[in-house]
Amino acid sequence: MEFPNLEDLQVSPSYGTIFDKYLFQSVCRACPCLKRLKLRFTVDGHFYYPQLIIPIDGTIPVMHELRFLELIGCELNDIGLAAVIDNGPVLQSLWITGCFNYREMDDELKAKCARVENMTLPQDDPNSYLPFLPPLW
């Protein structure tokens, strides 16, 4: 199913949801004109369950219109972060919670991150997950 004209989308699971590892990629393919996207990978915003963190990896479709992106409760590595930035050429704001290892960032990735006006990455400690920060929009 495709939604080529959809510009704003928020996806939040219900209790008992089983995630597809490629949820983010699937949404990008189905909604190529998104300007704002918020994906919540956690089932319960009040609690943090490390076993439910979904990794962002693999090929990400180019999102030519995407300006605001929130990925809540995901696992991200340097390859995934680079793919998000590379395939979001007009990305202005990126807010990610979950897990990210800052030690994986090289100078090239830091330069890519500098292109995004407003960026928040998760703390190195996955227990620092903060589900109640205000949304980007």
C-alpha positions as CSV (number, residue, x, y, z in Angstrom):
1,M,0.0,0.0,0.0
2,E,1.3,3.4,-0.9
3,F,0.4,6.9,0.2
4,P,2.3,9.2,-2.2
5,N,0.6,12.4,-1.1
6,L,0.9,12.0,2.6
7,E,3.0,14.7,4.3
8,D,2.7,14.1,8.0
9,L,2.7,10.7,9.7
10,Q,3.0,9.4,13.3
11,V,3.2,5.7,13.9
12,S,2.9,4.4,17.4
13,P,2.4,0.8,18.4
14,S,-0.4,-0.7,20.4
15,Y,0.2,-3.2,23.2
16,G,1.3,-6.5,21.8
17,T,2.6,-5.1,18.5
18,I,5.3,-7.1,16.9
19,F,7.6,-4.8,14.9
20,D,9.0,-5.5,11.5
21,K,12.7,-4.8,11.6
22,Y,12.3,-2.7,8.5
23,L,9.4,-0.5,9.7
24,F,11.3,2.8,9.0
25,Q,12.3,1.7,5.5
26,S,8.8,0.5,4.7
27,V,7.2,3.8,5.8
28,C,9.7,5.7,3.7
29,R,8.9,3.6,0.6
30,A,5.1,3.8,1.1
31,C,5.1,7.6,1.8
32,P,7.8,9.2,-0.3
33,C,6.5,12.8,0.1
34,L,6.5,12.9,3.9
35,K,7.7,16.2,5.4
36,R,7.2,15.1,9.0
37,L,7.6,11.6,10.4
38,K,7.4,10.3,13.9
39,L,8.0,6.6,14.6
40,R,7.7,5.3,18.1
41,F,9.4,1.9,18.5
42,T,8.4,1.5,22.1
43,V,5.1,0.0,23.2
44,D,4.7,1.8,26.5
45,G,6.0,5.4,26.7
46,H,6.2,5.2,30.5
47,F,8.7,2.4,30.6
48,Y,11.9,1.6,28.7
49,Y,12.3,-2.0,27.6
50,P,15.8,-2.5,26.1
51,Q,14.7,-5.9,24.5
52,L,12.1,-4.0,22.4
53,I,14.6,-1.6,20.8
54,I,14.4,-2.0,17.0
55,P,17.6,-1.4,15.0
56,I,17.7,1.1,12.2
57,D,19.9,-0.6,9.6
58,G,19.9,-1.5,6.0
59,T,19.2,0.6,3.0
60,I,16.9,3.6,3.5
61,P,15.0,5.1,0.6
62,V,15.7,8.7,-0.2
63,M,13.2,11.0,1.4
64,H,13.4,14.2,-0.8
65,E,10.8,16.1,1.2
66,L,11.5,14.9,4.8
67,R,12.3,17.9,7.1
68,F,11.4,16.6,10.6
69,L,12.1,13.1,11.8
70,E,11.6,11.6,15.2
71,L,12.7,8.0,15.9
72,I,11.7,7.1,19.4
73,G,13.2,4.0,21.1
74,C,15.3,2.8,18.2
75,E,18.8,1.3,18.1
76,L,21.1,3.3,15.8
77,N,24.7,2.7,14.7
78,D,27.0,5.0,12.7
79,I,25.9,3.3,9.4
80,G,22.2,3.8,10.2
81,L,22.7,7.5,11.2
82,A,24.7,8.2,8.0
83,A,22.0,6.5,5.9
84,V,19.3,8.6,7.6
85,I,21.2,11.9,7.0
86,D,22.4,10.9,3.4
87,N,18.8,10.0,2.4
88,G,17.2,13.0,3.9
89,P,18.8,15.8,1.8
90,V,16.5,18.5,3.3
91,L,16.4,17.2,6.8
92,Q,16.2,20.1,9.3
93,S,15.4,18.4,12.5
94,L,16.3,14.9,13.8
95,W,15.4,13.7,17.2
96,I,16.3,10.1,18.2
97,T,16.0,8.2,21.4
98,G,17.1,4.7,22.2
99,C,20.7,3.5,21.8
100,F,23.6,5.1,20.0
101,N,27.4,4.6,20.5
102,Y,29.1,8.0,20.1
103,R,32.5,6.3,19.9
104,E,31.4,5.1,16.4
105,M,31.3,8.7,15.0
106,D,34.2,9.6,12.8
107,D,34.9,13.0,11.4
108,E,33.0,12.3,8.2
109,L,29.8,11.4,10.2
110,K,30.2,14.5,12.4
111,A,30.4,16.7,9.3
112,K,27.2,15.0,8.0
113,C,25.5,15.6,11.3
114,A,26.5,19.3,11.2
115,R,24.2,19.7,8.1
116,V,21.1,19.1,10.3
117,E,20.0,22.3,12.0
118,N,18.5,20.6,15.1
119,M,19.7,17.2,16.1
120,T,19.3,15.2,19.3
121,L,20.8,11.8,19.5
122,P,20.3,9.3,22.3
123,Q,22.7,9.2,25.2
124,D,25.4,6.5,25.2
125,D,23.6,4.8,28.1
126,P,20.3,3.2,27.0
127,N,18.9,3.7,30.5
128,S,18.9,7.4,29.8
129,Y,15.8,7.1,27.5
130,L,13.5,10.0,28.1
131,P,10.1,9.3,26.5
132,F,8.4,12.6,27.6
133,L,10.5,15.2,25.8
134,P,8.4,17.5,23.7
135,P,7.9,16.6,20.0
136,L,9.6,18.5,17.2
137,W,6.3,19.9,16.0
